[in-house]
């Protein structure tokens, strides 16, 4: 039923986006913007209502899969930094202590909870800042993760606090009239927290702000715990794990092509590459594949449009996996509504990628080989997190996407050093030509590039700001030039950090 409800709404949103690109009068653009805003608001309400229905029917299925805590938090920050900036607000992420990064749990539901809390904080804060504070209590095998979302917003009256997590409940009717919303987000968040064995609460003072705090227990994926899982790390050294499998990789970014193709070659997978949706359709018309890996944002034809064409015109039921920039709640539903089978977030982590492929194509042959020599070889080639590491480089992220494999990191980082300046040059050329659409496209593409190099902290927010401004019709090239100059400066500094600190350690 969710597909039948979401599909027409997605069609309205899609056609509205296309209409906005036509030559319209100011009045017509105003009407189109109104349709776009209303349809997105309606889709958000529909998503909330469907989630409530699933919760009350006991149909919410919680996953227990490995995920990177820092990667998840970076995705949330990347999503909301442009929104906060647009409202003149500061958005901060603060760790109270060093925490284990590799956890077992449901990352999509944790993201959904944080999206609800952070979006509320931004909505109800007119000036000041929002801070996400992360901490926790850990034992040998478990982390009781605690997260607080603090804002300097309008606050909540004390008599409303006991009811704030109820269905259709907001601070008061005046708040609903001014700020809108369905009043379901906090109810859904409480249910999702409690389903995971946690608890959620709130403290607030009218006129000074609110703090929403939660605690959820997660299993720590220690080396011993990972060995007990059906681990990709155990299987990935095995050549030919996916014998006779052929995959079509649809991706325009050279960096992403190299990362994914490296994984596929290691697992014995045959593959072809298509640079955009149109090329993918041509290849599917003339070749047989077992699986399609589809980037969603590409020039010529994006992944969603290509998937619709494949399903409706080619009538192919081949599994299609979306590759998206965010591990956000709702991304999987969006992919499914266009006919895709699942999604994976970029930058792609080896173990997550392996498990996803294994779900859709059979393991035709597994040659276990000599396990002791494989383990010795793996141990010799693994990277350890350095003491006193440069905080500008996200080592946890580098280790999570590479499984700590030195050879992989060496290849990817050297590719980044060669590729990133070329991508920057393309962005600068597009800006010189005043092609703001191409500027936005290149900024979006560079996000995953810098992510694979662990330079998330400074460069991701800057690229998100460039992408957002390039999409805005009122933006001037002078505004963008200042940001692009700053991007060039920070990118060069990041490359030097990698050359001076990371590569010597990887090659030691």
C-alpha positions in Angstrom: 0.0 0.0 0.0 2.9 2.4 0.8 4.1 2.1 -2.8 0.7 3.0 -4.2 0.5 6.1 -2.0 4.1 7.3 -2.5 4.3 6.7 -6.2 1.8 9.4 -7.4 3.4 11.9 -4.9 6.8 11.2 -6.2 5.4 11.7 -9.7 4.1 15.1 -8.7 7.4 16.1 -7.2 9.3 14.9 -10.2 7.1 16.7 -12.8 7.2 19.8 -10.7 11.0 19.7 -10.7 11.0 19.4 -14.5 8.5 22.2 -14.8 10.7 24.5 -12.7 13.4 24.2 -15.3 11.3 25.6 -18.0 11.1 29.3 -19.0 8.4 30.6 -16.6 7.2 34.0 -15.4 7.9 35.0 -11.9 4.2 34.3 -11.0 4.4 30.9 -12.6 7.6 30.1 -10.6 5.8 31.1 -7.5 3.0 28.7 -8.2 5.5 25.9 -9.0 7.4 26.5 -5.8 4.1 26.3 -3.9 3.3 23.0 -5.5 6.8 21.7 -4.7 6.6 22.7 -1.0 3.1 21.4 -0.5 3.9 18.0 -2.2 7.1 17.5 -0.1 5.1 18.4 3.1 2.4 16.0 2.1 4.9 13.2 1.4 6.5 13.8 4.8 3.1 13.5 6.5 2.3 10.3 4.5 5.6 8.8 5.5 4.9 9.6 9.2 1.4 8.1 9.0 2.7 5.0 7.3 5.4 4.6 9.9 2.8 4.9 12.7 0.6 2.3 11.0 3.6 -0.1 10.8 4.5 0.5 14.4 0.9 -0.1 15.7 0.6 -3.2 13.5 3.9 -4.6 14.8 5.3 -4.6 11.3 8.5 -2.6 12.1 11.5 -5.0 11.5 14.7 -4.0 13.2 17.9 -5.0 11.6 21.0 -6.0 13.4 23.8 -5.2 11.0 27.3 -3.6 11.3 27.5 0.2 10.9 29.9 3.0 11.5 28.7 5.4 14.2 30.9 8.3 12.9 29.7 7.6 9.3 26.1 7.8 10.4 26.6 11.0 12.3 28.5 12.6 9.4 25.5 11.8 7.2 23.1 13.5 9.5 25.4 16.5 9.8 25.8 16.6 6.0 22.1 16.6 5.5 21.3 19.4 8.0 24.2 21.8 7.8 22.9 23.6 4.7 19.4 23.8 6.3 20.8 25.3 9.5 23.0 27.7 7.6 20.1 28.9 5.6 18.3 29.8 8.8 21.4 31.5 10.2 21.9 28.8 12.8 25.1 27.0 13.9 25.0 23.2 14.0 27.7 21.3 16.0 28.6 17.7 16.7 30.3 17.1 20.0 31.8 13.8 21.3 32.0 13.6 25.1 34.5 10.8 25.0 36.2 8.3 22.6 33.6 5.8 21.5 33.8 2.5 19.6 32.9 3.2 16.0 31.8 -0.3 14.8 28.4 -1.2 16.2 25.7 -3.8 15.5 22.2 -2.5 15.3 19.7 -0.7 13.0 21.5 2.3 11.5 18.4 3.4 9.4 16.2 3.6 12.5 18.8 5.5 14.5 19.2 7.9 11.6 15.4 8.3 11.4 15.3 9.2 15.1 18.1 11.8 14.7 16.5 13.3 11.6 13.3 13.8 13.6 15.0 15.4 16.5 17.4 17.6 14.6 14.8 18.8 12.1 12.5 19.7 15.1 15.4 21.6 16.7 16.1 23.6 13.6 12.4 24.3 13.0 11.8 25.6 16.5 15.0 27.7 16.8 15.0 31.2 15.4 18.6 32.1 16.4 21.5 30.5 18.1 22.7 26.9 17.7 21.8 23.2 17.8 24.4 20.8 19.3 24.4 17.1 19.0 26.2 15.6 22.0 27.3 12.0 21.7 28.5 9.9 24.7 27.8 6.5 26.3 28.7 3.9 28.8 30.5 0.8 27.5 31.3 -2.7 28.6 33.5 -5.2 26.8 30.7 -6.1 24.4 28.1 -3.4 24.6 27.8 0.4 24.2 24.8 2.2 25.8 24.9 5.0 23.3 23.6 8.3 24.6 22.7 11.2 22.3 21.4 14.6 23.2 20.1 17.2 20.7 20.2 20.6 22.4 18.8 23.8 20.9 18.4 27.5 21.9 14.8 27.7 20.5 11.4 28.6 21.8 11.3 25.9 24.4 8.3 23.9 25.7 6.0 24.8 28.6 6.4 22.5 31.6 2.7 21.4 31.6 3.1 20.2 28.0 6.3 18.1 28.6 4.5 14.9 29.8 2.5 14.7 26.6 5.1 15.8 24.0 5.8 12.3 22.8 2.0 11.5 22.3 0.5 11.2 18.8 -0.5 14.4 17.1 0.9 16.4 20.1 2.8 19.7 19.8 3.6 22.4 22.3 0.3 24.1 21.6 -2.1 25.0 18.8 -0.3 28.3 18.1 2.9 26.3 17.5 1.1 24.1 15.0 -0.2 27.2 13.1 3.2 28.9 13.0 5.5 26.0 12.4 3.3 23.3 10.9 4.0 19.6 11.1 2.0 16.5 11.7 2.8 16.0 15.4 3.9 12.5 14.7 7.7 12.8 14.6 8.3 12.6 18.3 5.8 9.8 18.8 7.5 7.8 16.1 10.9 8.5 17.6 9.8 7.3 21.1 8.4 4.1 19.6 11.6 3.4 17.6 13.8 4.1 20.6 11.8 1.8 22.9 11.6 -1.0 20.2 15.4 -1.0 20.4 15.4 -1.4 24.2 16.2 2.3 24.9 14.5 5.3 26.4 14.0 8.9 25.4 13.2 12.1 27.3 13.1 15.9 27.2 14.0 18.9 29.3 13.0 22.4 28.4 12.6 26.0 29.5 10.3 28.3 27.5 12.3 31.0 25.7 15.7 29.3 26.4 15.5 26.0 24.4 15.1 22.3 24.7 17.2 19.2 25.1 16.0 15.8 23.8 18.1 12.9 25.1 18.0 9.2 24.3 19.9 6.1 25.2 20.0 2.9 23.1 22.1 -0.2 23.7 24.3 -1.5 20.8 26.6 -4.4 20.5 30.2 -3.5 19.9 31.6 -5.4 16.9 34.9 -6.3 18.4 37.4 -8.5 16.5 35.9 -11.6 18.3 32.3 -10.5 17.6 33.1 -9.9 13.9 34.6 -13.4 13.6 31.3 -14.9 14.9 29.3 -13.1 12.2 28.9 -14.4 8.6 31.7 -11.9 8.0 32.6 -10.5 4.7 36.1 -10.0 6.1 36.4 -13.8 6.2 35.1 -14.3 2.7 36.6 -11.3 0.9 40.1 -12.8 0.5 38.6 -15.7 -1.4 39.0 -15.3 -5.1 36.0 -16.3 -7.1 33.4 -15.9 -4.3 30.9 -14.8 -7.0 32.0 -17.0 -9.9 30.1 -16.4 -13.2 28.3 -13.3 -11.9 28.2 -10.2 -14.1 27.2 -6.8 -12.7 26.5 -3.5 -14.4 28.0 -0.6 -12.5 26.3 2.7 -13.4 28.4 5.5 -12.0 29.8 8.8 -13.4 32.5 9.4 -10.7 35.9 7.9 -11.5 36.7 7.6 -7.8 33.5 5.6 -7.1 34.1 3.5 -10.2 37.6 2.6 -8.9 36.4 1.8 -5.4 33.6 -0.4 -6.5 35.5 -2.1 -9.3 38.3 -2.9 -6.8 35.9 -4.7 -4.6 34.3 -6.6 -7.5 37.6 -7.7 -9.0 38.7 -9.0 -5.5 35.6 -11.1 -5.4 35.9 -12.5 -8.9 33.0 -10.6 -10.3 32.7 -9.7 -14.0 31.5 -6.2 -14.5 30.8 -3.4 -17.1 30.7 0.3 -16.4 28.1 2.8 -17.7 28.7 6.5 -17.1 25.0 7.4 -16.9 21.5 6.1 -17.2 21.3 6.3 -21.0 24.5 4.2 -21.4 23.1 1.8 -18.8 19.9 1.3 -20.8 21.9 0.6 -24.0 24.1 -2.0 -22.2 21.0 -3.7 -20.7 19.4 -3.9 -24.1 22.5 -5.7 -25.5 23.9 -7.7 -22.6 22.9 -10.0 -19.8 23.6 -9.0 -16.2 22.8 -10.5 -12.8 22.7 -7.2 -10.9 22.7 -3.4 -11.5 24.5 -1.0 -9.1 22.9 2.4 -9.9 24.1 5.8 -8.8 21.1 8.0 -8.3 22.5 11.4 -9.4 24.3 11.5 -12.8 24.3 13.7 -15.9 22.3 12.9 -19.0 19.9 10.5 -17.1 19.8 10.0 -13.4 19.4 6.6 -11.7 15.7 7.0 -10.8 14.7 7.8 -14.3 16.8 5.0 -15.7 15.3 2.5 -13.3 11.7 3.6 -14.3 12.7 3.1 -18.0 14.2 -0.3 -17.3 11.1 -1.5 -15.4 8.5 0.0 -17.7 10.1 -0.1 -21.2 12.6 -2.9 -21.1 10.4 -4.9 -18.7 13.4 -6.3 -16.9 13.1 -7.5 -13.3 16.9 -7.6 -12.7 17.9 -6.5 -9.1 18.8 -2.8 -9.1 20.7 -1.4 -6.0 20.7 2.3 -5.6 23.9 4.0 -4.5 23.1 7.2 -2.6 25.0 9.9 -0.8 23.0 9.6 2.4 22.2 6.8 4.8 19.0 8.6 5.7 15.6 7.2 6.7 13.4 7.5 3.6 16.2 6.9 1.1 15.4 3.2 0.9 11.7 3.9 0.5 12.3 6.4 -2.2 14.5 3.8 -4.1 11.8 1.2 -3.7 9.1 3.5 -5.0 11.1 3.9 -8.3 11.4 0.2 -8.7 14.8 -0.4 -7.1 15.4 -3.4 -4.8 17.5 -1.8 -2.1 20.2 0.9 -1.5 23.6 1.4 -0.1 25.1 4.7 1.1 28.3 6.2 -0.2 31.2 6.1 0.7 30.7 2.3 0.4 32.1 0.0 3.1 33.4 -3.4 2.0 31.5 -5.5 4.4 28.1 -3.8 3.9 28.6 -4.0 0.1 29.5 -7.7 0.2 26.5 -8.6 2.3 24.2 -6.6 0.0 25.4 -8.3 -3.2 25.2 -11.7 -1.5 21.5 -11.1 -0.8 20.7 -10.7 -4.5 23.1 -13.1 -6.3 24.0 -16.6 -5.2 27.4 -17.6 -3.9 28.2 -20.0 -6.9 31.5 -21.2 -5.5 33.4 -20.7 -2.3 37.0 -21.8 -2.2 38.1 -21.4 1.4 41.8 -22.1 0.7 44.4 -22.0 3.5 42.7 -20.1 6.3 45.8 -19.9 8.5 47.9 -18.3 5.7 45.0 -16.0 4.8 44.7 -14.9 8.5 48.5 -14.3 8.7 48.5 -12.3 5.5 45.5 -10.3 6.6 47.0 -9.5 10.0 50.3 -8.3 8.3 48.4 -6.0 6.0 46.0 -4.4 8.5 46.1 -0.8 9.6 45.9 0.3 13.2 44.4 3.6 14.4 47.4 5.9 15.1 47.9 7.6 18.5 47.7 11.4 18.4 46.3 11.4 14.9 45.4 14.6 13.0 41.8 15.4 14.0 41.2 16.8 10.5 41.5 13.3 9.0 38.7 10.9 9.9 40.7 7.7 10.6 37.6 5.9 11.9 35.9 6.5 8.6 39.0 5.4 6.6 39.2 2.2 8.6 35.5 1.4 8.4 35.3 1.7 4.6 38.5 -0.3 4.1 38.4 -2.8 6.9 41.8 -1.5 7.8 43.4 -3.0 4.7 46.6 -1.1 3.8 46.8 -2.0 0.1 43.2 -0.8 -0.5 43.9 2.5 1.3 47.1 3.0 -0.5 45.4 2.6 -3.9 42.4 4.8 -3.0 44.4 7.6 -1.4 46.8 7.8 -4.4 43.8 7.9 -6.7 42.3 10.7 -4.6 45.6 12.7 -4.9 45.4 12.4 -8.7 41.7 12.8 -9.1 40.6 15.5 -6.6 42.5 18.3 -8.3 41.0 17.3 -11.7 37.5 17.3 -10.3 38.1 20.7 -8.7 39.4 22.0 -12.1 36.1 20.9 -13.7 34.1 22.7 -11.0 36.1 25.9 -11.5 35.7 25.7 -15.2 31.9 25.3 -14.8 31.9 28.3 -12.6 33.9 30.4 -15.1 31.2 29.4 -17.7 28.5 30.4 -15.2 27.0 26.9 -15.6 25.6 26.6 -12.1 23.9 23.3 -12.8 27.3 21.8 -13.6 28.8 23.4 -10.5 26.1 21.8 -8.3 26.6 18.4 -10.0 30.4 18.6 -9.5 30.1 19.6 -5.9 27.7 16.7 -5.3 30.1 14.3 -7.0 33.1 15.5 -5.0 31.4 14.7 -1.7 31.9 11.0 -2.0 35.4 11.6 -3.4 36.6 13.5 -0.3 34.7 11.0 1.9 36.8 8.1 0.7 39.9 10.1 1.7 38.7 10.8 5.2 38.5 14.5 4.7 34.9 14.8 5.8 35.2 17.4 8.6 36.0 20.5 6.6 35.3 19.6 3.0 31.9 18.0 3.2 30.1 21.1 4.7 31.8 23.3 2.2 30.8 21.2 -0.8 27.3 21.0 0.5 27.2 24.8 0.8 28.5 25.2 -2.8 25.9 22.6 -4.1 23.1 24.4 -2.3 24.0 27.8 -3.5 24.6 26.7 -7.1 21.0 25.3 -7.1 19.6 28.6 -5.8 18.3 30.9 -8.5 19.4 34.0 -6.7 23.0 33.0 -6.3 25.7 35.1 -7.9 29.0 33.8 -9.3 30.9 36.1 -6.9 29.4 34.3 -3.9 30.3 30.9 -5.3 33.8 32.1 -6.3 34.7 32.9 -2.6 33.6 29.4 -1.5 35.3 27.6 -4.4 38.6 29.5 -3.5 38.2 28.3 0.1 37.5 24.8 -1.2 40.7 24.9 -3.3 42.7 26.0 -0.3 41.3 23.3 2.1 41.6 20.6 -0.6 45.3 21.3 -1.1 45.9 21.3 2.6 44.0 18.0 2.9 46.1 16.4 0.1 49.3 17.5 1.9 48.0 16.0 5.2 47.4 12.7 3.4 50.9 12.8 1.8 52.7 13.7 5.0 50.8 11.7 7.6 48.5 9.0 6.2 50.5 7.5 3.3 53.7 7.0 5.2 51.8 5.1 7.9 49.9 3.0 5.3 53.2 2.1 3.6 55.1 1.4 6.8 
